[in-house]
Amino acid sequence: MKNHSQLPIVFIAAILASCGGETPPALPGEPAEAAQERGPNNGIMLRDGDFAVELAIVETGVPPEYRAWITNAGEPVAPNSVDLEVRLIRLGDVVDQIGFNPQGDYLRGDTVIYEPHSFTVSVDATMGGSTHSWGYDSFEGRTRISAEMAEAFGIETAVAGPAVLEETATIYGRIVPNTERVREVRARFDGAIRSVDVALGETVAAGQNLATVESNESLNVYMIAAPIGGVITERIANAGEQTAGRPLFTIMDTSSVWAELAVFPGDRSRIRVGADVEIMPATGGESIMGTISYINVTAAANQAINARVVLDNSDGSWPPGTYVTADVKVGEYEVPLAVRREGLQSFRDFTVVYAQIGDQYEVRMLDLGRRAGDWAEVLGGLEPGTRYVTTNSYVLKADIEKAGAAHDH
């Protein structure tokens, strides 16, 4: 699938706008915000002849709640003379029923209005045997995108549910030779080097002839063979020289290397032999998985201790000397509800995901707990089993911001 993550947001917004019908104004019955009359308490004015209800959500100093002020022919009406009921129809046909009780000069709703404040509002007010009814849409953080457009933009979804969170510690180090795969080669008997048959940097096979030596004692000529296959990393031998008991060649088999990682005091108690670890080049690139096989018992001058990971380097992609970053698994725990972190977006002062119901998408304000790896624990704001957007959720954010969605009641 084509990667859409690099598409500019302005370009996305332009495409969505050109398609039409994707944003909340296309939803049936939604009034233009500017056309809604506002009352003295900044609520929405609902009028039926002389009878009027000013309905507002109040959330300053209290959890969000509805309050209503009643007038008739412009004069205040005693709150206890009116029966008021509000129904909120949310996306997915979830209905919140709000009753009201008199308090001072207004009617106070008996239910907290949870986020998002996005719903169709149905209002019924009864006074003196007459019932007055209104309905209007009050949407925020909601948009509509067709299935075809969602597919074109690579929008992917998942169902929120339990997950296993893996906690990791990030440490740093470098690739070094696997000393178990390094050999110094000496002559069995001191003598004169007759010939040298390999060059520095040459790859040799196990058993391949490296040099020919004439023994000083027996004057017999014998060959020095490579004990392992690998690369000649040192050659201190030339024809006509004496072997003199010194190393003549060093052979390094780089098909296996070590990642030596510096574990500082703050992480020592969390990192154990056998822990899974993901290693990445410090400059970026493909990662490789391994396990910690050894932890040194002494600290270096910088107070770090070395942890070692043995890596398969048969393809030569981890040359010794490479600096690396390592994520070491230090904990694992299951949570009853989590979402993928790639789906998280900001909306007002909230961290949200976008719930999908049919071809409509709407914010869900999250109360988050622990975050680890690809997952974030959800403590509130999202029902288990909700389908939400994981990949390319920024497309929805761009569309909603383009529409100028506001928190206004």
JOBELPE-V894113 format. One record per residue. N is the residue number from 0. RES is the residue in three letters. SS is DSSP state (2 for helix, 1 for strand, 0 for the rest). BURIAL is # if it has 16 or more other C-alpha atoms within 10 Angstrom, else .. Layout:
BEGIN
[[N | RES | SS | BURIAL] [N | RES | SS | BURIAL]]
END
This chain:
BEGIN
[[0 | MET | 0 | .] [1 | LYS | 0 | .] [2 | ASN | 0 | .] [3 | HIS | 0 | .] [4 | SER | 0 | .] [5 | GLN | 0 | .] [6 | LEU | 0 | .] [7 | PRO | 0 | .] [8 | ILE | 2 | #] [9 | VAL | 2 | .] [10 | PHE | 2 | .] [11 | ILE | 2 | #] [12 | ALA | 2 | #] [13 | ALA | 2 | .] [14 | ILE | 2 | .] [15 | LEU | 2 | #] [16 | ALA | 2 | .] [17 | SER | 2 | .] [18 | CYS | 2 | .] [19 | GLY | 0 | .] [20 | GLY | 0 | .] [21 | GLU | 0 | #] [22 | THR | 1 | #] [23 | PRO | 2 | #] [24 | PRO | 2 | #] [25 | ALA | 2 | .] [26 | LEU | 0 | .] [27 | PRO | 0 | .] [28 | GLY | 0 | .] [29 | GLU | 0 | .] [30 | PRO | 0 | .] [31 | ALA | 0 | .] [32 | GLU | 2 | .] [33 | ALA | 2 | .] [34 | ALA | 2 | .] [35 | GLN | 0 | .] [36 | GLU | 0 | .] [37 | ARG | 1 | #] [38 | GLY | 0 | .] [39 | PRO | 0 | .] [40 | ASN | 0 | .] [41 | ASN | 0 | .] [42 | GLY | 0 | #] [43 | ILE | 1 | #] [44 | MET | 1 | #] [45 | LEU | 1 | #] [46 | ARG | 1 | #] [47 | ASP | 1 | .] [48 | GLY | 0 | .] [49 | ASP | 0 | .] [50 | PHE | 1 | #] [51 | ALA | 1 | #] [52 | VAL | 1 | #] [53 | GLU | 1 | #] [54 | LEU | 1 | #] [55 | ALA | 1 | #] [56 | ILE | 1 | #] [57 | VAL | 1 | #] [58 | GLU | 0 | .] [59 | THR | 0 | .] [60 | GLY | 0 | .] [61 | VAL | 0 | .] [62 | PRO | 0 | .] [63 | PRO | 0 | #] [64 | GLU | 1 | #] [65 | TYR | 1 | #] [66 | ARG | 1 | #] [67 | ALA | 1 | #] [68 | TRP | 1 | #] [69 | ILE | 1 | #] [70 | THR | 1 | #] [71 | ASN | 1 | .] [72 | ALA | 0 | .] [73 | GLY | 0 | .] [74 | GLU | 1 | .] [75 | PRO | 1 | .] [76 | VAL | 0 | #] [77 | ALA | 0 | .] [78 | PRO | 2 | #] [79 | ASN | 2 | #] [80 | SER | 2 | .] [81 | VAL | 0 | #] [82 | ASP | 1 | #] [83 | LEU | 1 | #] [84 | GLU | 1 | #] [85 | VAL | 1 | #] [86 | ARG | 1 | #] [87 | LEU | 1 | #] [88 | ILE | 1 | #] [89 | ARG | 1 | #] [90 | LEU | 0 | #] [91 | GLY | 0 | .] [92 | ASP | 0 | .] [93 | VAL | 1 | .] [94 | VAL | 1 | .] [95 | ASP | 1 | #] [96 | GLN | 1 | .] [97 | ILE | 1 | #] [98 | GLY | 1 | #] [99 | PHE | 1 | #] [100 | ASN | 1 | #] [101 | PRO | 1 | #] [102 | GLN | 1 | .] [103 | GLY | 0 | .] [104 | ASP | 0 | .] [105 | TYR | 1 | #] [106 | LEU | 1 | #] [107 | ARG | 1 | #] [108 | GLY | 1 | #] [109 | ASP | 0 | .] [110 | THR | 0 | .] [111 | VAL | 0 | .] [112 | ILE | 0 | #] [113 | TYR | 0 | .] [114 | GLU | 0 | .] [115 | PRO | 0 | #] [116 | HIS | 0 | #] [117 | SER | 0 | #] [118 | PHE | 1 | #] [119 | THR | 1 | #] [120 | VAL | 1 | #] [121 | SER | 1 | #] [122 | VAL | 1 | #] [123 | ASP | 1 | .] [124 | ALA | 1 | #] [125 | THR | 1 | .] [126 | MET | 1 | .] [127 | GLY | 0 | .] [128 | GLY | 0 | .] [129 | SER | 1 | .] [130 | THR | 1 | .] [131 | HIS | 1 | #] [132 | SER | 1 | .] [133 | TRP | 1 | .] [134 | GLY | 1 | #] [135 | TYR | 1 | #] [136 | ASP | 1 | #] [137 | SER | 1 | #] [138 | PHE | 0 | #] [139 | GLU | 0 | #] [140 | GLY | 0 | #] [141 | ARG | 1 | #] [142 | THR | 1 | #] [143 | ARG | 1 | #] [144 | ILE | 0 | #] [145 | SER | 0 | .] [146 | ALA | 2 | .] [147 | GLU | 2 | .] [148 | MET | 2 | .] [149 | ALA | 2 | #] [150 | GLU | 2 | .] [151 | ALA | 2 | .] [152 | PHE | 0 | #] [153 | GLY | 0 | #] [154 | ILE | 0 | #] [155 | GLU | 1 | .] [156 | THR | 1 | #] [157 | ALA | 1 | #] [158 | VAL | 1 | #] [159 | ALA | 0 | #] [160 | GLY | 1 | #] [161 | PRO | 1 | #] [162 | ALA | 1 | #] [163 | VAL | 1 | #] [164 | LEU | 1 | #] [165 | GLU | 1 | #] [166 | GLU | 1 | #] [167 | THR | 1 | #] [168 | ALA | 1 | .] [169 | THR | 1 | .] [170 | ILE | 1 | #] [171 | TYR | 1 | #] [172 | GLY | 1 | #] [173 | ARG | 1 | #] [174 | ILE | 1 | #] [175 | VAL | 1 | #] [176 | PRO | 1 | #] [177 | ASN | 0 | #] [178 | THR | 2 | .] [179 | GLU | 2 | .] [180 | ARG | 2 | #] [181 | VAL | 1 | #] [182 | ARG | 1 | #] [183 | GLU | 1 | .] [184 | VAL | 1 | #] [185 | ARG | 0 | #] [186 | ALA | 0 | #] [187 | ARG | 0 | .] [188 | PHE | 0 | #] [189 | ASP | 0 | #] [190 | GLY | 1 | #] [191 | ALA | 1 | #] [192 | ILE | 1 | #] [193 | ARG | 1 | #] [194 | SER | 1 | #] [195 | VAL | 1 | #] [196 | ASP | 0 | .] [197 | VAL | 0 | #] [198 | ALA | 0 | .] [199 | LEU | 0 | .] [200 | GLY | 0 | .] [201 | GLU | 0 | .] [202 | THR | 1 | .] [203 | VAL | 1 | #] [204 | ALA | 0 | .] [205 | ALA | 0 | .] [206 | GLY | 0 | .] [207 | GLN | 0 | #] [208 | ASN | 1 | #] [209 | LEU | 1 | #] [210 | ALA | 1 | #] [211 | THR | 1 | #] [212 | VAL | 1 | #] [213 | GLU | 1 | #] [214 | SER | 1 | #] [215 | ASN | 0 | .] [216 | GLU | 0 | .] [217 | SER | 0 | .] [218 | LEU | 0 | .] [219 | ASN | 0 | .] [220 | VAL | 1 | .] [221 | TYR | 1 | #] [222 | MET | 1 | #] [223 | ILE | 1 | #] [224 | ALA | 1 | #] [225 | ALA | 0 | #] [226 | PRO | 0 | #] [227 | ILE | 0 | #] [228 | GLY | 0 | #] [229 | GLY | 1 | #] [230 | VAL | 1 | #] [231 | ILE | 1 | #] [232 | THR | 1 | #] [233 | GLU | 1 | #] [234 | ARG | 1 | #] [235 | ILE | 0 | .] [236 | ALA | 0 | #] [237 | ASN | 0 | #] [238 | ALA | 0 | .] [239 | GLY | 0 | .] [240 | GLU | 0 | .] [241 | GLN | 1 | #] [242 | THR | 0 | #] [243 | ALA | 0 | .] [244 | GLY | 0 | .] [245 | ARG | 0 | .] [246 | PRO | 0 | #] [247 | LEU | 0 | #] [248 | PHE | 1 | #] [249 | THR | 1 | #] [250 | ILE | 1 | #] [251 | MET | 1 | #] [252 | ASP | 0 | #] [253 | THR | 0 | #] [254 | SER | 0 | #] [255 | SER | 1 | #] [256 | VAL | 1 | #] [257 | TRP | 1 | #] [258 | ALA | 1 | #] [259 | GLU | 1 | #] [260 | LEU | 1 | #] [261 | ALA | 1 | #] [262 | VAL | 1 | #] [263 | PHE | 0 | #] [264 | PRO | 2 | .] [265 | GLY | 2 | .] [266 | ASP | 2 | .] [267 | ARG | 2 | .] [268 | SER | 0 | .] [269 | ARG | 0 | .] [270 | ILE | 0 | #] [271 | ARG | 0 | #] [272 | VAL | 0 | .] [273 | GLY | 0 | .] [274 | ALA | 0 | #] [275 | ASP | 1 | #] [276 | VAL | 1 | #] [277 | GLU | 1 | #] [278 | ILE | 1 | #] [279 | MET | 1 | #] [280 | PRO | 1 | #] [281 | ALA | 0 | .] [282 | THR | 0 | .] [283 | GLY | 0 | .] [284 | GLY | 0 | .] [285 | GLU | 0 | .] [286 | SER | 1 | .] [287 | ILE | 1 | .] [288 | MET | 1 | #] [289 | GLY | 1 | #] [290 | THR | 1 | #] [291 | ILE | 1 | #] [292 | SER | 1 | .] [293 | TYR | 1 | .] [294 | ILE | 1 | #] [295 | ASN | 0 | .] [296 | VAL | 0 | .] [297 | THR | 0 | .] [298 | ALA | 0 | .] [299 | ALA | 0 | .] [300 | ALA | 0 | .] [301 | ASN | 0 | .] [302 | GLN | 0 | .] [303 | ALA | 0 | #] [304 | ILE | 1 | #] [305 | ASN | 1 | #] [306 | ALA | 1 | #] [307 | ARG | 1 | #] [308 | VAL | 1 | #] [309 | VAL | 1 | #] [310 | LEU | 1 | #] [311 | ASP | 1 | #] [312 | ASN | 0 | .] [313 | SER | 0 | .] [314 | ASP | 0 | .] [315 | GLY | 0 | .] [316 | SER | 0 | .] [317 | TRP | 0 | #] [318 | PRO | 0 | #] [319 | PRO | 0 | #] [320 | GLY | 0 | .] [321 | THR | 0 | #] [322 | TYR | 1 | #] [323 | VAL | 1 | #] [324 | THR | 1 | #] [325 | ALA | 1 | #] [326 | ASP | 1 | #] [327 | VAL | 1 | #] [328 | LYS | 1 | #] [329 | VAL | 1 | #] [330 | GLY | 1 | .] [331 | GLU | 1 | .] [332 | TYR | 1 | .] [333 | GLU | 1 | .] [334 | VAL | 1 | #] [335 | PRO | 1 | .] [336 | LEU | 1 | #] [337 | ALA | 1 | #] [338 | VAL | 1 | #] [339 | ARG | 1 | #] [340 | ARG | 2 | #] [341 | GLU | 2 | #] [342 | GLY | 2 | #] [343 | LEU | 0 | #] [344 | GLN | 1 | #] [345 | SER | 1 | .] [346 | PHE | 1 | #] [347 | ARG | 0 | .] [348 | ASP | 0 | .] [349 | PHE | 1 | .] [350 | THR | 1 | .] [351 | VAL | 1 | #] [352 | VAL | 1 | #] [353 | TYR | 1 | #] [354 | ALA | 1 | #] [355 | GLN | 1 | #] [356 | ILE | 1 | .] [357 | GLY | 0 | .] [358 | ASP | 0 | .] [359 | GLN | 1 | #] [360 | TYR | 1 | #] [361 | GLU | 1 | #] [362 | VAL | 1 | #] [363 | ARG | 1 | #] [364 | MET | 1 | #] [365 | LEU | 0 | #] [366 | ASP | 1 | .] [367 | LEU | 1 | #] [368 | GLY | 1 | .] [369 | ARG | 1 | .] [370 | ARG | 1 | #] [371 | ALA | 1 | #] [372 | GLY | 0 | .] [373 | ASP | 0 | .] [374 | TRP | 1 | #] [375 | ALA | 1 | #] [376 | GLU | 1 | #] [377 | VAL | 1 | #] [378 | LEU | 1 | .] [379 | GLY | 1 | .] [380 | GLY | 0 | #] [381 | LEU | 0 | #] [382 | GLU | 0 | .] [383 | PRO | 0 | .] [384 | GLY | 0 | .] [385 | THR | 0 | .] [386 | ARG | 1 | #] [387 | TYR | 1 | #] [388 | VAL | 1 | #] [389 | THR | 1 | #] [390 | THR | 1 | #] [391 | ASN | 0 | #] [392 | SER | 0 | #] [393 | TYR | 2 | #] [394 | VAL | 2 | #] [395 | LEU | 2 | #] [396 | LYS | 2 | #] [397 | ALA | 2 | #] [398 | ASP | 2 | #] [399 | ILE | 2 | #] [400 | GLU | 2 | .] [401 | LYS | 2 | #] [402 | ALA | 2 | #] [403 | GLY | 0 | .] [404 | ALA | 0 | #] [405 | ALA | 0 | .] [406 | HIS | 0 | .] [407 | ASP | 0 | .] [408 | HIS | 0 | #]]
END
